[in-house]
């Protein structure tokens, strides 16, 4: 396990969050969206996992009434399978509870079996399937 510090991202973290996003997803969220979110121009909350002053991953929450949606979670490839995502997910759950949410939901690609296994460990279970949710049709 790689212990990390979890804190809220700030506008100064745009480059670090973008680097993780770009290394993790294709297509990545647009950088302009991340910049807007971190500038406080949306209701998304970004959490950052850091070790040695370096951002290793992030999670994004959005409050939706009585529940929170985990809109995104990503870890740099070099630090995957080292419990960084688990620490981010646990912190996201704590924050969701602190802001008054009774439950948390998320979406995961059917093909992303590693992430789905992690979510099951945290008590998530499938509630449905949204066909063609992702731009590539998955």
Secondary structure, 3 states (H helix, E strand, C coil): CCCCEEEECCHHHHHHHHHHHHHHCCCCCCHHHHHHHHCCCCCEEEEEEEECCEEEEEEEEEEECCEEEEEEEEECHHHCCCCHHHHHHHHHHHHHHHCCCCEEEECCCCCCHHHHHHHHHCCCCCCCCCCCCCCCCC
